[in-house]
Amino acid sequence: MVASRDKSDLGAEGGSGPFSAGLRNAGGGGELVLWTAIKHIQTTEHDVLCIVYTGDVDATKDEIIAKVNSRFNIALDPDLLHFVFLHKRKWVEDTTWPRFTLAGQSIGSMILAWEAMSLLIPDLFIDTMGYAFSFHVVQLLGGIPVSAYVHYPTISSDMLARVASRKKWHTNTDTVASSFVLSFAKLIYYRIFALFYANALRKASFLMVNSSWTKNHVDAILASTETLFGRVVSRFLEPIGPSGPRAETRTVFPPCNTSVMARQELTDRQRLILSVQQFRPEKDHPLQVRALHALLQQRPEWRAGPQKVELVLVGGARNAADSARVDALKALCKELDVEDNVVFVVNAEYLQLLSLLANASVGISTMVDEHFGINVVEYMAAGLIPVVNASGGPLQDIVVPVDGEPTGYHATDAESYAHALEEALTLSPEAELAMRRRARAHAVKKFSVDEFTKGWAASGWRDWRRNVKAERERAKVAVAQKGAHEKKAE
């Protein structure tokens, strides 16, 4: 979580200042939002100290700042940044809650928020980790405004639909999907949880979301409390406090360092298919490997020689589970006989990533319902031709036609991905260059850091901070006046 306050007030009674959010020091795209927002505040609000709550107790302040500079090329002012290290992060880990994971992690976020607020209370709390249930604790202990930048709703109508249709997924195991009774029970659980989630979100003074897909789903979840079922369940939520009026959700696209990416040459690209995403199950790296296998089945001459095609998998491995997934992917490459055409780059540094973006021809993303897709924007800004899943942010906001002409390709399974990859790699030089130019121009115009900071500033966080400061000043005056009256009475 991250918080901020007047620099001169640190240590004063009343807590920390304008906002608070979350950090997992893994170098993911979600962190780019956090650090870009902090950099913007440091640049424009010199009296504000940003407070970051983090569970990375094995890292120091200097190490985290250095990693931000290395991974994102963002230089932070350490004098305007303070870290509060939390020791109860295990309660939000999915491994702690093998069953009823959504409810368990939500309870865990409240435990974590309790620890955070017991150490330092900000003037304004902005969650960037998806811990909406922490709002209850923050308001209870801190009595301050809460808000959020939502990267991905904790639960969505798509998740409900998959359970209802009994579709197997990484959030819906085969055991549940194959059972009518278990599927029905899980659907009821999800619907009730969605109402609790909506109740928490309604406590926010303002809400920012990262894409049209996220906005549609957050709005749908918020509207669920207005149904008959929602009104009935909401009556039981009254003991934990009224949720208040619904805040408007504002779409603020994540910042992408398009200016640096756009300096890359558009010609003389190598026959590399680049994948930049963390090694997490929802990213579906196995589909990328299977797509490559299908492509090489169609084009065996691309296995070696001057036309050799390679898939470069670049991603962060946060823990042992992620590392195990990398090992499983390597085993799959061997099983499908594509190991000579796949390169793994784990926990790449910024300059190494830039080099790969400057040389690759195609960028691939396979996550279904990707909430946004910063990696896809980076592909396009760097001049790569994107091949993405036909869902979520990449479909609705990013890889969209410009003046009726395509900026990339959409796919759904190994065969369609293989077909799209083949088409991207066999475009005529003229068509290839035209598509790269269209994609870059679109990405640079729509998803720049400047556009993000404009959206962040328009959220109104400064107004909420001023209100808190004004209330605090009024309280101080009232206490002083009361003391003066009591002294006079003596």
C-alpha positions in Angstrom: 0.0 0.0 0.0 1.2 3.6 -0.5 0.5 6.7 1.4 1.5 10.3 1.4 1.5 13.4 3.6 3.1 16.7 4.2 6.9 16.2 4.4 7.1 18.4 7.5 4.4 16.4 9.3 6.1 12.9 9.5 5.9 11.7 13.0 3.2 14.2 14.0 0.0 12.9 15.5 -2.7 12.2 12.9 -0.8 10.0 10.5 0.6 10.2 7.0 -0.8 12.2 4.1 -2.6 12.1 0.9 -2.6 8.5 -0.2 -1.8 4.9 0.4 -1.4 1.9 -1.9 0.4 -1.4 -2.2 3.6 -2.9 -3.4 4.9 -6.3 -4.2 8.5 -5.7 -5.4 8.3 -8.0 -8.4 8.7 -5.6 -11.3 5.3 -6.2 -12.8 3.3 -3.8 -15.0 1.0 -2.9 -12.1 3.9 -1.5 -10.2 4.6 0.9 -13.1 1.3 2.7 -12.2 2.4 3.0 -8.6 5.9 4.4 -9.3 4.7 6.7 -12.1 2.1 8.2 -9.8 4.7 8.7 -7.0 7.1 10.2 -9.5 4.4 12.6 -10.7 3.6 13.6 -7.1 7.2 14.1 -6.3 7.6 16.4 -9.3 4.5 18.5 -8.7 3.9 18.4 -5.0 7.2 19.1 -3.2 5.6 19.3 0.3 4.2 15.7 0.0 5.8 12.6 1.4 4.6 9.4 -0.2 4.4 6.4 2.1 4.6 2.9 0.6 3.4 0.0 2.7 5.1 -3.2 1.6 5.5 -6.8 2.7 8.9 -7.1 1.1 10.7 -7.2 4.5 13.8 -8.8 2.9 14.4 -5.6 0.8 15.7 -2.2 1.9 14.5 1.2 0.8 17.6 1.8 -1.3 17.3 -1.7 -2.9 13.6 -1.1 -3.9 14.4 2.4 -5.3 17.3 1.0 -7.3 15.1 -1.8 -8.7 12.5 0.7 -9.8 15.2 2.7 -11.6 16.6 -0.5 -13.2 13.3 -2.0 -14.2 11.2 1.0 -15.1 13.8 3.8 -15.7 12.1 5.9 -13.0 14.4 7.9 -10.6 12.6 8.5 -7.3 13.6 11.1 -4.7 14.3 9.1 -1.5 13.7 12.2 0.6 10.1 12.3 -0.5 9.5 8.6 -0.1 9.1 6.5 3.0 8.5 2.8 3.3 6.5 1.0 6.1 7.4 -2.7 6.1 4.6 -5.1 7.0 5.1 -8.6 8.4 1.6 -10.2 7.9 1.6 -10.5 4.1 1.2 -14.2 4.3 -2.5 -13.6 5.0 -3.0 -12.3 1.4 -1.0 -15.1 -0.2 -3.1 -17.6 -2.2 -1.1 -20.5 -0.7 -2.5 -19.5 2.7 -6.1 -20.1 1.4 -6.2 -23.2 -0.7 -10.0 -23.2 -0.4 -12.3 -20.2 -0.5 -9.3 -18.2 -1.8 -11.2 -15.0 -2.7 -12.8 -14.7 0.8 -9.6 -15.7 2.5 -7.4 -13.2 0.8 -10.0 -10.5 1.4 -10.0 -11.3 5.1 -6.2 -11.3 4.9 -6.1 -7.9 3.3 -8.1 -6.6 6.4 -5.5 -8.1 8.7 -2.7 -6.5 6.6 -4.5 -3.1 6.7 -4.9 -3.4 10.5 -1.1 -3.8 10.7 -0.5 -0.9 8.3 -2.9 1.5 10.1 -1.4 0.6 13.5 2.0 1.8 12.2 1.1 4.9 10.2 -2.2 6.5 9.2 -2.2 8.5 5.9 -4.3 11.5 5.0 -5.7 9.6 2.0 -5.6 5.9 1.3 -5.3 4.8 -2.4 -5.2 1.0 -2.9 -3.3 -0.2 -6.0 -3.2 -3.9 -5.1 -6.8 -4.8 -5.3 -7.4 -4.9 -1.6 -10.8 -3.2 -1.5 -11.8 -5.0 1.7 -9.0 -3.1 3.5 -11.3 0.0 3.2 -13.3 -1.2 6.2 -10.3 -1.3 8.4 -8.8 1.9 7.1 -12.0 3.9 7.7 -12.5 2.3 11.1 -9.0 3.0 12.4 -8.0 6.1 10.4 -11.3 7.8 9.6 -9.8 9.0 6.3 -11.0 8.9 2.7 -10.2 5.7 0.8 -10.0 5.2 -3.0 -8.5 2.8 -5.5 -6.8 2.3 -8.8 -8.3 -1.0 -10.0 -6.1 -3.1 -12.2 -8.4 -6.1 -12.2 -11.7 -6.6 -10.3 -11.4 -9.2 -7.5 -14.5 -10.9 -9.0 -16.1 -10.3 -12.4 -19.2 -11.3 -14.3 -16.9 -13.4 -16.5 -15.9 -15.5 -13.5 -19.6 -15.9 -12.6 -20.4 -16.9 -16.2 -17.6 -19.5 -16.3 -18.8 -21.2 -13.0 -22.5 -21.1 -14.3 -21.4 -22.7 -17.6 -19.2 -25.2 -15.7 -16.2 -24.3 -17.7 -12.8 -25.5 -16.4 -10.4 -22.6 -15.7 -7.5 -21.7 -13.5 -10.1 -20.2 -11.1 -12.5 -23.1 -11.6 -11.0 -26.6 -11.2 -12.1 -29.7 -13.0 -13.5 -31.1 -9.8 -15.9 -28.2 -9.4 -16.7 -27.8 -13.2 -17.6 -31.5 -13.5 -20.1 -31.3 -10.6 -23.5 -29.7 -10.8 -23.8 -29.4 -7.0 -20.4 -27.9 -6.5 -20.8 -25.5 -9.4 -24.2 -24.4 -8.0 -22.7 -23.9 -4.5 -19.7 -22.0 -5.9 -22.0 -19.8 -8.0 -23.9 -18.8 -4.8 -20.6 -18.2 -3.0 -19.4 -16.0 -5.9 -22.6 -14.0 -6.0 -22.6 -13.3 -2.3 -18.9 -12.4 -2.4 -19.6 -10.0 -5.3 -22.0 -8.1 -3.1 -19.5 -7.9 -0.3 -16.9 -6.7 -2.8 -19.4 -4.1 -4.2 -20.1 -2.9 -0.6 -16.4 -2.3 -0.1 -15.9 -0.5 -3.4 -18.8 1.8 -2.6 -16.8 3.1 0.4 -14.3 4.7 -2.1 -14.4 8.5 -2.5 -13.2 8.0 -6.1 -12.3 5.1 -8.3 -9.8 4.9 -11.2 -9.8 1.8 -13.5 -7.2 0.9 -16.1 -9.3 -0.1 -19.1 -12.7 -0.2 -20.7 -12.9 -3.9 -19.8 -12.2 -3.2 -16.1 -14.7 -0.3 -16.0 -17.5 -2.4 -17.5 -16.9 -5.1 -14.9 -16.5 -2.8 -11.9 -19.7 -0.9 -12.9 -21.5 -4.2 -13.3 -20.4 -5.3 -9.8 -21.4 -2.0 -8.3 -24.8 -2.3 -9.9 -25.3 -5.8 -8.5 -26.3 -4.2 -5.1 -29.3 -2.6 -6.9 -30.9 -6.0 -7.8 -33.5 -7.7 -5.6 -30.9 -10.3 -4.6 -28.4 -7.6 -3.9 -30.8 -5.5 -1.8 -31.7 -8.6 0.3 -28.0 -9.5 1.0 -27.0 -5.9 1.5 -29.4 -5.7 4.5 -27.1 -8.2 6.2 -24.0 -6.0 5.4 -25.4 -3.0 7.4 -23.7 -4.0 10.6 -20.3 -3.5 9.0 -21.2 0.0 8.0 -23.2 1.7 5.2 -21.4 1.7 1.9 -22.6 5.1 0.8 -23.3 6.4 -2.7 -21.6 4.9 -5.6 -18.4 6.7 -6.8 -17.9 7.3 -10.5 -15.4 5.0 -12.1 -12.9 6.9 -14.2 -10.8 5.2 -16.9 -7.1 6.2 -16.5 -5.0 4.1 -18.9 -1.7 2.9 -17.3 1.4 4.8 -18.1 3.6 3.3 -20.8 7.1 4.6 -21.5 6.2 5.0 -25.1 8.7 7.9 -25.7 11.7 5.6 -25.0 10.2 2.6 -26.9 9.3 4.8 -29.9 13.0 5.6 -30.5 13.6 2.1 -31.9 14.0 1.6 -35.6 11.1 0.0 -37.4 13.2 -1.9 -40.0 15.8 -4.7 -40.0 14.0 -6.7 -37.3 15.1 -10.2 -36.3 12.7 -13.2 -36.6 11.9 -13.1 -32.9 8.5 -13.5 -31.3 8.7 -11.7 -28.0 6.6 -12.4 -24.9 6.9 -10.0 -21.9 4.8 -11.0 -18.9 5.3 -12.5 -15.5 5.3 -16.3 -15.2 1.9 -16.6 -13.6 -0.8 -19.2 -14.5 -3.3 -16.7 -15.9 -0.7 -15.5 -18.5 -0.9 -18.9 -20.2 2.6 -19.3 -21.4 2.0 -23.0 -22.4 -0.4 -21.7 -25.1 2.5 -19.6 -26.6 4.7 -22.7 -26.7 1.9 -24.8 -28.3 1.3 -22.0 -30.8 5.0 -22.0 -31.7 4.8 -25.8 -32.1 1.8 -25.4 -34.5 3.6 -22.7 -36.4 6.7 -24.9 -36.9 4.5 -27.8 -38.0 3.1 -25.5 -40.7 6.5 -24.0 -41.5 9.2 -26.6 -40.8 11.8 -24.5 -42.7 11.5 -22.0 -39.8 13.1 -24.4 -37.3 16.7 -23.5 -38.3 18.7 -21.7 -40.9 18.3 -18.1 -42.1 14.5 -18.2 -41.6 14.8 -19.6 -38.1 12.0 -18.2 -35.7 12.5 -18.0 -32.0 10.1 -17.4 -29.2 11.7 -15.3 -26.4 9.9 -15.6 -23.1 10.8 -12.7 -20.8 9.2 -12.5 -17.4 9.5 -12.0 -13.7 9.6 -15.0 -11.4 8.4 -13.8 -8.0 8.8 -17.0 -5.9 9.3 -20.7 -6.0 5.9 -21.3 -7.6 6.8 -19.0 -10.5 10.2 -20.7 -10.9 8.5 -24.1 -11.0 6.3 -22.8 -13.8 9.4 -21.9 -15.8 10.8 -25.4 -15.3 7.4 -26.8 -16.4 7.5 -24.7 -19.6 11.0 -25.9 -20.4 9.8 -29.4 -20.0 6.9 -28.7 -22.4 9.3 -27.2 -24.9 11.3 -30.4 -24.8 8.2 -32.5 -25.1 7.0 -30.6 -28.2 10.5 -30.6 -29.7 10.7 -26.8 -29.8 13.4 -26.2 -27.2 15.9 -25.1 -29.8 13.4 -22.3 -30.8 12.6 -21.0 -27.3 14.7 -18.7 -25.2 14.0 -17.9 -21.5 15.0 -14.6 -20.0 13.9 -14.5 -16.3 13.9 -11.2 -14.3 15.4 -9.2 -17.2 16.9 -5.8 -16.5 15.4 -2.7 -18.2 18.3 -2.3 -20.8 18.1 -6.0 -21.7 14.3 -5.6 -22.3 14.9 -2.5 -24.4 17.3 -4.4 -26.6 14.9 -7.2 -27.1 12.1 -4.8 -28.0 14.4 -3.1 -30.5 15.1 -6.3 -32.3 12.0 -8.5 -32.2 9.5 -8.6 -35.0 6.3 -9.8 -33.2 5.0 -9.4 -29.7 2.7 -12.1 -28.3 0.2 -12.1 -25.4 -2.1 -15.0 -24.5 -3.9 -14.1 -21.3 -7.7 -14.3 -21.6 -9.5 -11.2 -20.3 -6.3 -9.3 -19.7 -7.5 -6.3 -17.9 -5.2 -3.9 -19.8 -1.9 -5.1 -21.3 1.0 -2.7 -20.7 3.2 -5.3 -22.4 1.1 -5.0 -25.6 1.4 -1.2 -25.6 5.2 -1.6 -25.2 5.2 -4.0 -28.2 3.4 -1.5 -30.4 5.4 1.6 -29.3 8.6 -0.3 -29.9 7.5 -1.2 -33.4 6.5 -4.9 -32.9 3.4 -6.3 -34.5 1.1 -7.5 -31.7 -0.6 -10.9 -31.7 -3.0 -10.9 -28.7 -5.9 -12.7 -27.2 -9.3 -11.6 -28.6 -10.6 -10.4 -25.2 -10.1 -7.8 -22.5 -8.1 -4.6 -22.9 -6.0 -5.7 -25.9 -9.2 -6.3 -27.8 -11.2 -3.3 -26.7 -8.6 -0.6 -26.1 -5.2 -1.4 -27.6 -5.0 -3.5 -30.7 -7.8 -1.7 -32.5 -8.1 -0.4 -36.1 -6.8 3.0 -36.9 -8.5 4.7 -39.9 -10.0 1.3 -40.7 -6.6 -0.4 -40.9 -5.4 -3.1 -38.5 -2.7 -2.5 -35.9 -2.2 -6.2 -35.1 -3.9 -9.6 -34.8 -6.3 -11.3 -32.4 -6.4 -15.1 -31.7 -8.0 -17.5 -29.3 -6.2 -20.9 -29.5 -2.9 -22.5 -30.6 -4.1 -22.8 -34.2 -5.4 -19.3 -34.6 -2.2 -17.9 -32.9 -0.1 -19.9 -35.3 -2.0 -18.6 -38.2 -1.7 -15.0 -37.0 2.1 -15.4 -36.3 2.6 -16.8 -39.8 0.7 -13.9 -41.3 2.7 -11.3 -39.3 6.0 -12.9 -40.3 5.1 -13.1 -44.0 3.8 -9.6 -44.6 5.3 -7.7 -47.5 7.9 -5.1 -46.5 5.5 -2.3 -47.3 2.6 -3.8 -45.4 4.8 -4.7 -42.5 6.2 -1.2 -42.1 2.8 0.4 -42.5 1.4 -1.7 -39.7 4.3 -1.0 -37.4 3.9 2.7 -38.0 0.1 2.6 -37.3 0.6 0.6 -34.1 3.3 2.9 -32.8 1.4 6.1 -33.5 -1.7 4.7 -31.8 0.2 3.6 -28.7 2.2 6.8 -28.3 -0.8 9.0 -28.6 -3.2 7.1 -26.4 -1.1 5.5 -23.6 1.7 7.9 -22.8 2.9 8.9 -19.3 1.5 12.4 -19.9 -1.9 11.0 -20.5 -1.7 8.9 -17.3 -0.6 11.8 -15.2 -3.5 14.0 -16.6 -6.0 11.3 -15.7 -4.4 10.8 -12.2 -4.6 14.5 -11.5 -8.2 14.7 -12.7 -9.2 12.0 -10.1 -9.5 14.7 -7.5 -7.1 13.2 -4.9 -5.7 16.7 -4.1 -9.2 17.9 -3.1 -9.7 15.0 -0.8 -6.3 15.6 0.8 -7.1 19.3 1.3 -10.4 18.3 3.0 -8.5 16.1 5.4 -5.9 18.7 6.2 -8.6 21.4 6.7 -10.5 19.1 9.1 -7.3 18.4 11.0 -6.6 22.1 11.3 -10.2 22.8 12.5 -9.8 20.0 15.1 -6.5 21.6 16.3 -8.2 25.0 16.6 -11.1 23.5 18.5 -8.8 21.7 20.9 -6.8 24.9 21.5 -9.9 26.9 22.1 -11.3 24.3 24.5 -8.0 24.4 26.4 -8.0 28.2 26.5 -11.6 28.2 27.9 -10.7 25.6 30.5 -7.7 27.6 31.6 -9.7 30.8 31.7 -12.4 29.1 33.8 -9.7 28.0 36.4 
